[in-house]
């Protein structure tokens, strides 16, 4: 496999970066105007430098300009609640993964690569439609049909929990202090938003994160 990784700089995609480092020829981060983009991208840069993997940042400025979501700069406050559908619906960025996958697939075709790696997982299925297995399968079929070299979408964590992923990251030697999750985008993780709560559960027993609460 010769792959592009869609790389946020979060826990899941950093684990994927480390586990598939020998197959990844380019990691791509997207700057789309989220409240935590800058801190995530800094982590992505650090991990790619550590592993010697080329890293590209692509602006998707139109998302922050035209779409509505509490995840985006200027949007509503990020909810402080458990990670569940009714609490997290406001953080949905419409078709975000679809847009990123489309760009990454085009890049893969242009560079002659055969795969696009994405780190969606089972904990996202109830909340984010473009993280679900049926979406990934459909996009994989579209990418393969729509590219000369039959690019495939590879989603190794699609049916894993975030705890499963964290344990794989631990085994792969991931430095989780070089990852970022908090949707609020502060200097430290807030510790009380849904993503921070999910991160705490995933990293229980080996969590190096500095939380405000």
N, C-alpha and C positions, 0 to 999 in steps of 0.2 A: 504493500500500500504506500502510495505517495500522496500525502494529505495536506490540506489547509485546515487549521483549527480555528473555529470561531472562539475567541479568547477574551473573556471579560476581565479576568484577574481575580475572580471569586474562587471560593473553595473548590467547587465542582470542576470548573474548566482548568484550574491549576493542577488538580489531580490528573485530569486527562492529559494535560501537557506533559507531565512527568511520566505517566504510564506509556504514552505513545511517542515519546521523544525521538525514537529512532525512525519513525514514519512521518513525522511532521516536518515539512519543508518551509512552511510559513505559518505564523500565528497572526491572526487579524483581529484587532479590537475596533469596535465601532463607537464613535463619539456621537451620541444621539440626543444629548441634552438632559440626561438624567442627573439627579441630585448627587449621585455617588460615582458618576463617570470618571472624574478626575482621579479620585483615590484608587478606583479599580484599575485604571490604565497605568498608573504608577506602579502598582503591584505586577501588572502584566509585563511591563518593561523590565522590572527587576528579575522576574523568573525567566524570561526569555534570555536576558543577558547571562544569567547563571548557567543556563543550559546551552548557550550558543545557538539559539534558534532565531532566525530572522523574524522581526516583529513590525507590522505595519498598522498604523491607526488611520481609519477611514471615517471622514465626517459624514454623518447622516443628519445634517442640521435641520432638514425639512421636518423631521419627526418632532423635534422640540418646538418648531414653529407652528405646525399645523395640527398636531394631535393633542388630545387631552388625556392626562393621567396624573395621579398624585405623585408618580415616580419622577415626573419631569420638573425641571426648574420652572417656578411660577405656578405649579399645580397646587392642589389642596395638601394639607398636612398628611404625612405618612401615618397610618393608624398604629396605635400602640395596643396590640391585641395578639391573640394566638394566630398561627399560620393556618387560616381556613378560608373557604370560599367567600363567606359573607363579610369577612374582615378585609380581605385582600383584593377584592374585585376592583377597587379604585386604583390599584397599582398596575393594572393591565395596560400595556402600551399596544394599541391595535396592530396586530399582525407583525409584531417586532421580529420574531424569529423567521417568519416568512421573508421579510425584507432582507434580513442579514444573510439568510441562506441563499437567496437569489444572487446577491452580490458575491458571496463567497464561491458559489457555483460558477459564476462567470469568470472569476479570477482563476479558479481551478482549471477551467477549460483553456483560458488564455495561456496559462503556464504549463499546460500539458500534464496536470496532476489528475489522479483518478478518484479522489475522495475528499469530502468535507466532513470534518469531525465536529460534533456538537454535544454539549454536556447536559442536556435536559435530563430530568430524573422523575421518578414516580410521584414525589411529593408535590410536583407542579401540575399534575394532570387535572385535578379538580378546579384549579384556578385559571390556568393559562391554556387556552385551546391549542395554541401552536407549540405546545410541549408534549402533546398526547401522541401515543404510538401510531394512531391512524393518520395523524397529520404528517408525522415523519415518514411513514410508509408511502403516503401519497406524494410527498415532495420528492422522495427518493425516485419514485417512478417518473415523475415529471423531469427531474434533473437528468436522469439517464436517457430519457427520450429526447430531451431538448439540447443535448450537447453532442458534438462530434465524437468525443472520446468517452461518452457514457459515464459521466461523473456520478458517483453514488454518495448518498448521505449516510454517514456512519454514526450511530447513537448508542455507544456501549453501555451507558448508564440509564437508559430509558426506563427500565423496570427495577432499578435499584432505589433504595432510600438514601437520603443524605447521610445518614449514619453509616450505611454500607460504603458510600463513596469516601467518607472521612477515614474509615478504617483502611481502605485501599491506599489512600494518600499517605497515611501513617506508614504503611508497609513500603511505599515507594520513596520515603524520605522527604516528603513535602514539608517545607517550613511554613506552617499555617500562619505565622505572624506576617508573612509576605502575601497574604490574601485579604480581601476586603468584601464585606457582605452588607453592612448597614445601609438601608435605603435612604437614611437621612443625610448621609454624606459628611458627617462630622469628623473631626480629627481622630477621635476615638469612637469605637462602636457604642451606640447609645445603650444597648443592653436590654431595651424594653420593646422595641418594635418587633414585628412578627419575624422578620428575617434574622434579627439578633437572637431571638428566642430559639429559632430553628437551628442557628449556628451553635448555640450553647449545647443543645441536645446532641447535635451531630459530633461535636468535639469533646464531649464529657469525658474527663479522665486525662486528656492531653491537650487542653485548650490554652494557648499562649496569648489569647486576645485581651487587650485592654478595653474594658467596658466602663462606661460612665456610671451605670447602675447594675 
